[in-house]
Amino acid sequence: MNVDSKKPKPLDGIRVVDFTWVRAGPWAARWLGTLGADVIKVEWPENLDILRQNRFTIPPGVEPGPNSTGQFADTNANKRGISINTRTEKGLDLVKQLIGVSDVVIENFSSRIMRRWGLSYEEMRKLRPDLVYVSMAGFGQTGRHHAYSTMGPSAQALSGLTFLSGLPGEPPAGWGWSYLDDTGGMYGAMCALTALRHRNATGKGQHVDLSQMITGITLSGPAFLDRTVNGRKSKREGYPPGNRSVWPGAPVLNNYRGPIMAPHNAYRTKGGGYNDWCVIACTSDDEWTKLAEVMGRPAWSTDSKLQTVGGRIQHQEDMDSGIEKWTQTLEKYELMELCQNSGVRAMPVQSSEDRVENDPQLRHRGMYTQMEHPMLGNWKFQNAPFKLEKSPASIDKPPPMIGQHNREIFENLLGLTINEITDAYEDGTFWPPTMPKFPYIQEALP
């Protein structure tokens, strides 16, 4: 047994009712579970979470179905799950009972949905006045657009991030991943923790109103400051900062990266495969000298035009060409070790496989926890990227299958008898009458 599993967790004793879906909301609840909260995910099989429907993330050889998608699994680890129809009187009453014995409610629907269900903060605070209720709508609960719905990429566009991304003269590019979902999830967890701290101090709960779109604005800070402080517009003029901190001939004023440096690029490494690259960045003339020493001081590296950052920026093509002739003689991890040991910042470009299977530092830090999932088999889940010495944060439960913990929660927590639970299945409260029950549901019933 892991020694950390015996230590108390920061949120031991805190119960969270999770009405979230897709990524941002479930990601917030997942972090609360990682910190020890008992997170109970509320679902209904006829209205599946989009991630449960994502057939593209079902691993090869796994039976397709809503309990088999990898993205849902990683996003919802460390939770228990119930299936209940909140549109029925009995289902709504049971959910209210569950909220009455819980500390936190978290949801990320547009502002009108929970109110329509009769589960708004105004109603739920009557059940438990010290309830922490976290709403994570795309546009928040107030303002002219509060009822609008959105997804991460569309919120990203409105926040200004999409405008800043892409090549000059081309359409806005957007980002490769919906970072606002992950960012929104972290903000959601932070807000819940802050509200719990306030409750500990005052005994009072509160409604947390988070706008996912607005969290994206915090990521465009340098461009925002350039406008408010310097009066400059954001434009994709010349080549934007990318692997290079600034491109030859591009106006330095368009550089939002902060310090200008060269070399600052990704270089081909030995093998020449799709992912055989290593990034090297020298922040000063002294670090450039160290890199030249690592490379064996080839004649081109000692040229006077490369001895200052300004000269290296002007002659980046020649400099990068020389560097890459050297990097192609080394494997990317070998290159990292050689440079780092000499005081040069260099890191390999890692794929998902590299990170999960090949990175010794992540393995040492316990970034991935391996657990058995009924459908997915032996599966690796992302763990917390930080360490708490006295109260560890960790993943210790696989994600729930739909309705997996109905009997456990309604019998043990809310006190329903087995006959009442059986009746709730038969009358459509716990499962759609027209949908076959999964084997694990059948096995939990007498």
MOWOJO-V954081 format. One record per helix or strand. SS is the DSSP state (@ for helix, = for strand). FROM is the first residue (numbers start at 1). TO is the last residue. If there is no record, write none. Layout:
BEGIN
ss->(SS	SS)
from->(FROM	FROM)
to->(TO	TO)
END
This chain:
BEGIN
ss->(@	=	@	=	@	@	=	=	@	=	@	=	@	@	=	@	@	@	=	@	@	=	=	@	@	@	@	@	@	=	@	@	=	=	@	@	@)
from->(3	15	24	38	50	55	58	69	70	79	89	104	113	121	132	152	161	179	206	212	252	264	277	285	299	304	309	316	332	345	352	360	368	377	406	418	439)
to->(6	18	34	43	53	57	58	69	75	83	100	107	116	127	135	159	164	202	209	230	254	268	281	294	302	306	314	327	340	348	358	364	373	382	412	426	444)
END
